[in-house]
Amino acid sequence: MAIPISSLQEYPGVWTIRARVNQKSDILHWNETTYYFTIDLHDSTVSDLFVTYKLSIVQLCDRMHDVHACCRSALPVPYQGSIRAMLVNEVADKFFPVFMENKVGAVGSAMVVM
């Protein structure tokens, strides 16, 4: 059984919301150079390791809300009955195609941060 978005709390548990995907960003990519030092018995070397990150933000509204009331700018500050979902790295790869704008779907058991 689905609960309203406004009922979500920051505690782990089993929950499901039915929400309309109001907007979603493209998947953003960026690289960060991290230096790892390796020590060899004869030489010291520094190697660059490029870490790639991916991020997409999805704006979800309770399915009963008017889409236009939920959307005031590109990614509006959430109001009661609305929440942003951040899809990071592998989660972005897996779920980005699942979230389709103006479609209603069920989402559940993710980490909630307020």
ROTOR-723100 format. One record per atom (N, C-alpha, C): residue in three letters; chain; atom name; x, y, z. Coordinates in pm, whole numbers. Layout:
BEGIN
+-----+-------+------+--------+--------+--------+
| res | chain | atom |   east |  north |     up |
+-----+-------+------+--------+--------+--------+
| Ala |     A |   CA |      X |      Y |      Z |
...
+-----+-------+------+--------+--------+--------+
***
This chain:
BEGIN
+-----+-------+------+--------+--------+--------+
| res | chain | atom |   east |  north |     up |
+-----+-------+------+--------+--------+--------+
| Met |     A |    N |     84 |   -118 |      0 |
| Met |     A |   CA |      0 |      0 |      0 |
| Met |     A |    C |     89 |    124 |      0 |
| Ala |     A |    N |     56 |    219 |    -84 |
| Ala |     A |   CA |    136 |    340 |    -98 |
| Ala |     A |    C |     98 |    443 |      9 |
| Ile |     A |    N |    200 |    519 |     53 |
| Ile |     A |   CA |    178 |    627 |    148 |
| Ile |     A |    C |    203 |    760 |     78 |
| Pro |     A |    N |    148 |    872 |    131 |
| Pro |     A |   CA |    177 |   1003 |     72 |
| Pro |     A |    C |    324 |   1042 |     92 |
| Ile |     A |    N |    377 |   1119 |      0 |
| Ile |     A |   CA |    517 |   1164 |     11 |
| Ile |     A |    C |    537 |   1241 |    141 |
| Ser |     A |    N |    440 |   1321 |    180 |
| Ser |     A |   CA |    453 |   1402 |    303 |
| Ser |     A |    C |    465 |   1316 |    428 |
| Ser |     A |    N |    433 |   1186 |    420 |
| Ser |     A |   CA |    442 |   1096 |    535 |
| Ser |     A |    C |    580 |   1031 |    549 |
| Leu |     A |    N |    668 |   1050 |    452 |
| Leu |     A |   CA |    801 |    987 |    459 |
| Leu |     A |    C |    880 |   1042 |    577 |
| Gln |     A |    N |    955 |    955 |    642 |
| Gln |     A |   CA |   1039 |    992 |    755 |
| Gln |     A |    C |   1181 |    944 |    729 |
| Glu |     A |    N |   1276 |    997 |    807 |
| Glu |     A |   CA |   1417 |    958 |    794 |
| Glu |     A |    C |   1450 |    836 |    877 |
| Tyr |     A |    N |   1374 |    734 |    869 |
| Tyr |     A |   CA |   1408 |    612 |    941 |
| Tyr |     A |    C |   1401 |    497 |    843 |
| Pro |     A |    N |   1487 |    399 |    861 |
| Pro |     A |   CA |   1483 |    287 |    768 |
| Pro |     A |    C |   1353 |    208 |    788 |
| Gly |     A |    N |   1302 |    162 |    681 |
| Gly |     A |   CA |   1180 |     84 |    688 |
| Gly |     A |    C |   1133 |     49 |    549 |
| Val |     A |    N |   1029 |    -26 |    545 |
| Val |     A |   CA |    972 |    -65 |    417 |
| Val |     A |    C |    859 |     32 |    389 |
| Trp |     A |    N |    867 |    101 |    277 |
| Trp |     A |   CA |    764 |    196 |    236 |
| Trp |     A |    C |    755 |    199 |     85 |
| Thr |     A |    N |    643 |    247 |     37 |
| Thr |     A |   CA |    622 |    263 |   -107 |
| Thr |     A |    C |    541 |    390 |   -128 |
| Ile |     A |    N |    581 |    470 |   -224 |
| Ile |     A |   CA |    502 |    586 |   -265 |
| Ile |     A |    C |    462 |    566 |   -411 |
| Arg |     A |    N |    346 |    618 |   -447 |
| Arg |     A |   CA |    306 |    623 |   -588 |
| Arg |     A |    C |    317 |    769 |   -625 |
| Ala |     A |    N |    404 |    798 |   -721 |
| Ala |     A |   CA |    434 |    938 |   -753 |
| Ala |     A |    C |    442 |    959 |   -903 |
| Arg |     A |    N |    413 |   1081 |   -942 |
| Arg |     A |   CA |    427 |   1124 |  -1081 |
| Arg |     A |    C |    567 |   1183 |  -1098 |
| Val |     A |    N |    636 |   1143 |  -1202 |
| Val |     A |   CA |    767 |   1201 |  -1233 |
| Val |     A |    C |    740 |   1335 |  -1300 |
| Asn |     A |    N |    766 |   1442 |  -1226 |
| Asn |     A |   CA |    742 |   1575 |  -1277 |
| Asn |     A |    C |    852 |   1617 |  -1373 |
| Gln |     A |    N |    977 |   1599 |  -1331 |
| Gln |     A |   CA |   1092 |   1636 |  -1414 |
| Gln |     A |    C |   1209 |   1545 |  -1379 |
| Lys |     A |    N |   1300 |   1532 |  -1475 |
| Lys |     A |   CA |   1426 |   1465 |  -1445 |
| Lys |     A |    C |   1536 |   1534 |  -1524 |
| Ser |     A |    N |   1653 |   1541 |  -1461 |
| Ser |     A |   CA |   1767 |   1601 |  -1528 |
| Ser |     A |    C |   1833 |   1495 |  -1616 |
| Asp |     A |    N |   1919 |   1540 |  -1703 |
| Asp |     A |   CA |   2003 |   1446 |  -1777 |
| Asp |     A |    C |   2101 |   1384 |  -1678 |
| Ile |     A |    N |   2166 |   1277 |  -1719 |
| Ile |     A |   CA |   2272 |   1221 |  -1636 |
| Ile |     A |    C |   2395 |   1308 |  -1653 |
| Leu |     A |    N |   2442 |   1362 |  -1542 |
| Leu |     A |   CA |   2561 |   1447 |  -1543 |
| Leu |     A |    C |   2682 |   1358 |  -1516 |
| His |     A |    N |   2791 |   1382 |  -1587 |
| His |     A |   CA |   2914 |   1306 |  -1571 |
| His |     A |    C |   3025 |   1402 |  -1529 |
| Trp |     A |    N |   3109 |   1361 |  -1438 |
| Trp |     A |   CA |   3229 |   1436 |  -1409 |
| Trp |     A |    C |   3337 |   1342 |  -1360 |
| Asn |     A |    N |   3460 |   1387 |  -1375 |
| Asn |     A |   CA |   3576 |   1307 |  -1335 |
| Asn |     A |    C |   3650 |   1378 |  -1224 |
| Glu |     A |    N |   3709 |   1300 |  -1138 |
| Glu |     A |   CA |   3792 |   1353 |  -1031 |
| Glu |     A |    C |   3923 |   1278 |  -1036 |
| Thr |     A |    N |   4031 |   1351 |  -1037 |
| Thr |     A |   CA |   4162 |   1286 |  -1038 |
| Thr |     A |    C |   4204 |   1258 |   -895 |
| Thr |     A |    N |   4234 |   1135 |   -867 |
| Thr |     A |   CA |   4280 |   1094 |   -736 |
| Thr |     A |    C |   4421 |   1037 |   -751 |
| Tyr |     A |    N |   4508 |   1076 |   -662 |
| Tyr |     A |   CA |   4646 |   1028 |   -670 |
| Tyr |     A |    C |   4667 |    914 |   -571 |
| Tyr |     A |    N |   4717 |    805 |   -621 |
| Tyr |     A |   CA |   4754 |    693 |   -536 |
| Tyr |     A |    C |   4904 |    677 |   -545 |
| Phe |     A |    N |   4970 |    666 |   -431 |
| Phe |     A |   CA |   5114 |    650 |   -429 |
| Phe |     A |    C |   5146 |    502 |   -414 |
| Thr |     A |    N |   5229 |    454 |   -502 |
| Thr |     A |   CA |   5272 |    315 |   -493 |
| Thr |     A |    C |   5421 |    312 |   -470 |
| Ile |     A |    N |   5465 |    225 |   -386 |
| Ile |     A |   CA |   5608 |    216 |   -356 |
| Ile |     A |    C |   5660 |     83 |   -409 |
| Asp |     A |    N |   5760 |     93 |   -491 |
| Asp |     A |   CA |   5826 |    -25 |   -547 |
| Asp |     A |    C |   5959 |    -41 |   -472 |
| Leu |     A |    N |   6012 |   -160 |   -470 |
| Leu |     A |   CA |   6139 |   -181 |   -402 |
| Leu |     A |    C |   6252 |   -100 |   -463 |
| His |     A |    N |   6240 |    -64 |   -592 |
| His |     A |   CA |   6349 |      7 |   -658 |
| His |     A |    C |   6315 |    150 |   -697 |
| Asp |     A |    N |   6185 |    185 |   -697 |
| Asp |     A |   CA |   6147 |    316 |   -749 |
| Asp |     A |    C |   6016 |    358 |   -684 |
| Ser |     A |    N |   5990 |    486 |   -684 |
| Ser |     A |   CA |   5864 |    538 |   -633 |
| Ser |     A |    C |   5791 |    603 |   -750 |
| Thr |     A |    N |   5665 |    568 |   -766 |
| Thr |     A |   CA |   5588 |    624 |   -877 |
| Thr |     A |    C |   5456 |    679 |   -826 |
| Val |     A |    N |   5403 |    771 |   -901 |
| Val |     A |   CA |   5271 |    828 |   -874 |
| Val |     A |    C |   5185 |    797 |   -996 |
| Ser |     A |    N |   5069 |    741 |   -972 |
| Ser |     A |   CA |   4981 |    712 |  -1085 |
| Ser |     A |    C |   4849 |    787 |  -1067 |
| Asp |     A |    N |   4792 |    833 |  -1178 |
| Asp |     A |   CA |   4662 |    900 |  -1176 |
| Asp |     A |    C |   4553 |    796 |  -1199 |
| Leu |     A |    N |   4449 |    806 |  -1119 |
| Leu |     A |   CA |   4333 |    720 |  -1138 |
| Leu |     A |    C |   4213 |    813 |  -1155 |
| Phe |     A |    N |   4146 |    804 |  -1267 |
| Phe |     A |   CA |   4031 |    889 |  -1292 |
| Phe |     A |    C |   3906 |    820 |  -1241 |
| Val |     A |    N |   3839 |    884 |  -1149 |
| Val |     A |   CA |   3715 |    833 |  -1093 |
| Val |     A |    C |   3600 |    906 |  -1161 |
| Thr |     A |    N |   3508 |    832 |  -1222 |
| Thr |     A |   CA |   3396 |    892 |  -1290 |
| Thr |     A |    C |   3271 |    882 |  -1204 |
| Tyr |     A |    N |   3200 |    991 |  -1194 |
| Tyr |     A |   CA |   3075 |    996 |  -1118 |
| Tyr |     A |    C |   2960 |   1026 |  -1212 |
| Lys |     A |    N |   2841 |    977 |  -1180 |
| Lys |     A |   CA |   2721 |   1005 |  -1256 |
| Lys |     A |    C |   2613 |   1046 |  -1158 |
| Leu |     A |    N |   2528 |   1143 |  -1199 |
| Leu |     A |   CA |   2422 |   1192 |  -1113 |
| Leu |     A |    C |   2304 |   1235 |  -1197 |
| Ser |     A |    N |   2184 |   1201 |  -1154 |
| Ser |     A |   CA |   2062 |   1252 |  -1214 |
| Ser |     A |    C |   1966 |   1285 |  -1100 |
| Ile |     A |    N |   1889 |   1391 |  -1115 |
| Ile |     A |   CA |   1792 |   1431 |  -1014 |
| Ile |     A |    C |   1653 |   1419 |  -1075 |
| Val |     A |    N |   1563 |   1355 |  -1000 |
| Val |     A |   CA |   1426 |   1333 |  -1045 |
| Val |     A |    C |   1333 |   1399 |   -945 |
| Gln |     A |    N |   1241 |   1483 |   -993 |
| Gln |     A |   CA |   1141 |   1548 |   -908 |
| Gln |     A |    C |   1014 |   1464 |   -911 |
| Leu |     A |    N |    972 |   1416 |   -794 |
| Leu |     A |   CA |    853 |   1332 |   -783 |
| Leu |     A |    C |    744 |   1406 |   -707 |
| Cys |     A |    N |    620 |   1398 |   -754 |
| Cys |     A |   CA |    505 |   1460 |   -689 |
| Cys |     A |    C |    401 |   1353 |   -659 |
| Asp |     A |    N |    328 |   1372 |   -548 |
| Asp |     A |   CA |    217 |   1281 |   -523 |
| Asp |     A |    C |    130 |   1277 |   -647 |
| Arg |     A |    N |     85 |   1161 |   -683 |
| Arg |     A |   CA |     14 |   1143 |   -810 |
| Arg |     A |    C |   -112 |   1225 |   -819 |
| Met |     A |    N |   -170 |   1267 |   -707 |
| Met |     A |   CA |   -294 |   1343 |   -709 |
| Met |     A |    C |   -270 |   1492 |   -735 |
| His |     A |    N |   -145 |   1538 |   -719 |
| His |     A |   CA |   -115 |   1680 |   -737 |
| His |     A |    C |   -116 |   1718 |   -884 |
| Asp |     A |    N |   -154 |   1841 |   -910 |
| Asp |     A |   CA |   -149 |   1896 |  -1045 |
| Asp |     A |    C |     -3 |   1913 |  -1084 |
| Val |     A |    N |     34 |   1865 |  -1201 |
| Val |     A |   CA |    173 |   1871 |  -1247 |
| Val |     A |    C |    221 |   2015 |  -1254 |
| His |     A |    N |    138 |   2107 |  -1300 |
| His |     A |   CA |    180 |   2246 |  -1315 |
| His |     A |    C |    198 |   2315 |  -1181 |
| Ala |     A |    N |    122 |   2275 |  -1080 |
| Ala |     A |   CA |    140 |   2332 |   -947 |
| Ala |     A |    C |    272 |   2285 |   -886 |
| Cys |     A |    N |    316 |   2167 |   -924 |
| Cys |     A |   CA |    440 |   2111 |   -872 |
| Cys |     A |    C |    561 |   2172 |   -942 |
| Cys |     A |    N |    545 |   2218 |  -1063 |
| Cys |     A |   CA |    656 |   2265 |  -1145 |
| Cys |     A |    C |    656 |   2416 |  -1155 |
| Arg |     A |    N |    746 |   2481 |  -1081 |
| Arg |     A |   CA |    755 |   2627 |  -1087 |
| Arg |     A |    C |    886 |   2673 |  -1152 |
| Ser |     A |    N |    983 |   2584 |  -1159 |
| Ser |     A |   CA |   1110 |   2615 |  -1225 |
| Ser |     A |    C |   1170 |   2483 |  -1273 |
| Ala |     A |    N |   1294 |   2488 |  -1320 |
| Ala |     A |   CA |   1357 |   2368 |  -1375 |
| Ala |     A |    C |   1354 |   2251 |  -1276 |
| Leu |     A |    N |   1402 |   2271 |  -1156 |
| Leu |     A |   CA |   1390 |   2171 |  -1050 |
| Leu |     A |    C |   1351 |   2245 |   -923 |
| Pro |     A |    N |   1220 |   2262 |   -899 |
| Pro |     A |   CA |   1174 |   2346 |   -788 |
| Pro |     A |    C |   1210 |   2288 |   -652 |
| Val |     A |    N |   1214 |   2378 |   -553 |
| Val |     A |   CA |   1233 |   2334 |   -416 |
| Val |     A |    C |   1110 |   2253 |   -379 |
| Pro |     A |    N |   1130 |   2135 |   -325 |
| Pro |     A |   CA |   1015 |   2051 |   -294 |
| Pro |     A |    C |    921 |   2116 |   -193 |
| Tyr |     A |    N |    794 |   2099 |   -213 |
| Tyr |     A |   CA |    693 |   2143 |   -118 |
| Tyr |     A |    C |    627 |   2017 |    -65 |
| Gln |     A |    N |    535 |   2031 |     26 |
| Gln |     A |   CA |    468 |   1914 |     82 |
| Gln |     A |    C |    398 |   1838 |    -30 |
| Gly |     A |    N |    424 |   1711 |    -41 |
| Gly |     A |   CA |    368 |   1631 |   -149 |
| Gly |     A |    C |    462 |   1616 |   -266 |
| Ser |     A |    N |    589 |   1656 |   -247 |
| Ser |     A |   CA |    689 |   1650 |   -353 |
| Ser |     A |    C |    823 |   1612 |   -290 |
| Ile |     A |    N |    907 |   1544 |   -367 |
| Ile |     A |   CA |   1039 |   1505 |   -317 |
| Ile |     A |    C |   1134 |   1491 |   -436 |
| Arg |     A |    N |   1262 |   1514 |   -411 |
| Arg |     A |   CA |   1365 |   1492 |   -513 |
| Arg |     A |    C |   1433 |   1360 |   -488 |
| Ala |     A |    N |   1457 |   1288 |   -595 |
| Ala |     A |   CA |   1533 |   1164 |   -586 |
| Ala |     A |    C |   1666 |   1185 |   -657 |
| Met |     A |    N |   1775 |   1149 |   -590 |
| Met |     A |   CA |   1908 |   1157 |   -652 |
| Met |     A |    C |   1950 |   1018 |   -693 |
| Leu |     A |    N |   1980 |   1003 |   -819 |
| Leu |     A |   CA |   2028 |    876 |   -872 |
| Leu |     A |    C |   2178 |    891 |   -893 |
| Val |     A |    N |   2257 |    808 |   -828 |
| Val |     A |   CA |   2402 |    823 |   -832 |
| Val |     A |    C |   2467 |    695 |   -885 |
| Asn |     A |    N |   2563 |    712 |   -974 |
| Asn |     A |   CA |   2645 |    605 |  -1032 |
| Asn |     A |    C |   2563 |    489 |  -1085 |
| Glu |     A |    N |   2578 |    368 |  -1029 |
| Glu |     A |   CA |   2510 |    250 |  -1083 |
| Glu |     A |    C |   2358 |    264 |  -1077 |
| Val |     A |    N |   2308 |    334 |   -975 |
| Val |     A |   CA |   2164 |    355 |   -962 |
| Val |     A |    C |   2115 |    443 |  -1077 |
| Ala |     A |    N |   2193 |    542 |  -1116 |
| Ala |     A |   CA |   2156 |    627 |  -1230 |
| Ala |     A |    C |   2151 |    543 |  -1358 |
| Asp |     A |    N |   2249 |    456 |  -1376 |
| Asp |     A |   CA |   2249 |    369 |  -1495 |
| Asp |     A |    C |   2125 |    280 |  -1498 |
| Lys |     A |    N |   2090 |    224 |  -1383 |
| Lys |     A |   CA |   1982 |    127 |  -1377 |
| Lys |     A |    C |   1843 |    191 |  -1385 |
| Phe |     A |    N |   1821 |    302 |  -1313 |
| Phe |     A |   CA |   1685 |    355 |  -1299 |
| Phe |     A |    C |   1654 |    478 |  -1385 |
| Phe |     A |    N |   1754 |    543 |  -1444 |
| Phe |     A |   CA |   1727 |    661 |  -1526 |
| Phe |     A |    C |   1626 |    631 |  -1638 |
| Pro |     A |    N |   1640 |    519 |  -1710 |
| Pro |     A |   CA |   1542 |    491 |  -1816 |
| Pro |     A |    C |   1403 |    455 |  -1762 |
| Val |     A |    N |   1394 |    414 |  -1636 |
| Val |     A |   CA |   1266 |    374 |  -1579 |
| Val |     A |    C |   1179 |    495 |  -1549 |
| Phe |     A |    N |   1240 |    605 |  -1502 |
| Phe |     A |   CA |   1166 |    726 |  -1469 |
| Phe |     A |    C |   1133 |    801 |  -1597 |
| Met |     A |    N |   1005 |    810 |  -1631 |
| Met |     A |   CA |    961 |    882 |  -1750 |
| Met |     A |    C |    873 |    999 |  -1707 |
| Glu |     A |    N |    902 |   1118 |  -1761 |
| Glu |     A |   CA |    828 |   1237 |  -1721 |
| Glu |     A |    C |    679 |   1221 |  -1746 |
| Asn |     A |    N |    601 |   1273 |  -1650 |
| Asn |     A |   CA |    455 |   1273 |  -1651 |
| Asn |     A |    C |    394 |   1133 |  -1639 |
| Lys |     A |    N |    472 |   1035 |  -1602 |
| Lys |     A |   CA |    420 |    900 |  -1578 |
| Lys |     A |    C |    418 |    874 |  -1428 |
| Val |     A |    N |    322 |    793 |  -1384 |
| Val |     A |   CA |    309 |    757 |  -1244 |
| Val |     A |    C |    367 |    619 |  -1222 |
| Gly |     A |    N |    443 |    606 |  -1115 |
| Gly |     A |   CA |    501 |    477 |  -1082 |
| Gly |     A |    C |    519 |    462 |   -933 |
| Ala |     A |    N |    560 |    345 |   -891 |
| Ala |     A |   CA |    583 |    317 |   -750 |
| Ala |     A |    C |    732 |    320 |   -720 |
| Val |     A |    N |    768 |    379 |   -610 |
| Val |     A |   CA |    906 |    386 |   -563 |
| Val |     A |    C |    905 |    344 |   -418 |
| Gly |     A |    N |   1004 |    267 |   -375 |
| Gly |     A |   CA |   1005 |    226 |   -236 |
| Gly |     A |    C |   1140 |    185 |   -184 |
| Ser |     A |    N |   1149 |    187 |    -52 |
| Ser |     A |   CA |   1263 |    135 |     23 |
| Ser |     A |    C |   1397 |    196 |    -17 |
| Ala |     A |    N |   1401 |    326 |    -39 |
| Ala |     A |   CA |   1527 |    396 |    -63 |
| Ala |     A |    C |   1562 |    475 |     63 |
| Met |     A |    N |   1682 |    530 |     70 |
| Met |     A |   CA |   1722 |    611 |    183 |
| Met |     A |    C |   1658 |    749 |    172 |
| Val |     A |    N |   1595 |    794 |    280 |
| Val |     A |   CA |   1528 |    925 |    282 |
| Val |     A |    C |   1615 |   1019 |    364 |
| Val |     A |    N |   1649 |   1136 |    306 |
| Val |     A |   CA |   1726 |   1239 |    375 |
| Val |     A |    C |   1645 |   1366 |    370 |
| Met |     A |    N |   1624 |   1427 |    486 |
| Met |     A |   CA |   1544 |   1551 |    492 |
| Met |     A |    C |   1628 |   1669 |    529 |
+-----+-------+------+--------+--------+--------+
***
